[in-house]
Amino acid sequence: MDFSTPISTVIPSLDGPVLQVLARSDRMLSGRQVHAEAGTGSVAGVRLVLQRLASTGLVHVDEAGTSLLYRLNRSHLAAQAVELLANLRATFADTLAANLASWRIPPLHASLYGAAARGEGDLTSDVALLLIRPDEVATDNLLWEQQVGGLMNDIVELTGNPVDVDELSLRDLANHHHAAVPVIEDWLHGPTILYGPPLQVLLAARASVNRPTLADLPSLPNLANFPALPALTGAPS
């Protein structure tokens, strides 16, 4: 799946990006505005697409002075399909979230990061997934491995894209954060969270648990048990 323009998976022509812009907008747009948001083709090409779509009734056209403004006709029979295709990335995230919610050993956190989360990936981009498991769940736990493997297979079936999974315990995550491993920035900033709280919440909770309390500190020695220091007899010079 092309994560930057998901509708292009089914409509690879310029019609796809144009329809995606209209489906995601709740206001009238000029041809130049549609072109700017689509980020592809030419202004003239976008206007030709809009005129053709208007002739089918899928797009409404209104006059505003000397300009023409366009919007998706959401009452059209095809509009629902267009909206579904335009929002494939959100549908994908919702599908993964539902899968994770059914796990018998749930993760502490699951998120998409990188190009797929930013909506920049193309047909060849990896779907980068982060999974944080509880510390008490071993890496070779059979049920956990089956869950992760099943999710990876589902992602390939859902998108056609390769999958890259980073799977760590909470302890491993804290160590990565402490060591400032470069990928931690991608994990912390701009992910699409599928399950559990943000990583910042997990890290803060772990830090508070590991912070020593007064009860954990060694007790001070009892000075009464120490012998008294001898008195100074010499006069100061």
Secondary structure as GFF3:
##gff-version 3
##sequence-region A 1 237
A	DSSP	three_ten_helix	6	9	.	.	.	ID=ss1
A	DSSP	alpha_helix	15	24	.	.	.	ID=ss2
A	DSSP	beta_strand	29	30	.	.	.	ID=ss3
A	DSSP	alpha_helix	31	38	.	.	.	ID=ss4
A	DSSP	alpha_helix	43	56	.	.	.	ID=ss5
A	DSSP	beta_strand	59	64	.	.	.	ID=ss6
A	DSSP	beta_strand	67	72	.	.	.	ID=ss7
A	DSSP	alpha_helix	79	86	.	.	.	ID=ss8
A	DSSP	alpha_helix	88	101	.	.	.	ID=ss9
A	DSSP	beta_strand	109	113	.	.	.	ID=ss10
A	DSSP	alpha_helix	115	118	.	.	.	ID=ss11
A	DSSP	beta_strand	127	133	.	.	.	ID=ss12
A	DSSP	alpha_helix	142	159	.	.	.	ID=ss13
A	DSSP	beta_strand	163	169	.	.	.	ID=ss14
A	DSSP	alpha_helix	170	178	.	.	.	ID=ss15
A	DSSP	alpha_helix	184	188	.	.	.	ID=ss16
A	DSSP	beta_strand	192	195	.	.	.	ID=ss17
A	DSSP	alpha_helix	199	210	.	.	.	ID=ss18
A	DSSP	three_ten_helix	214	216	.	.	.	ID=ss19
A	DSSP	three_ten_helix	223	225	.	.	.	ID=ss20
###
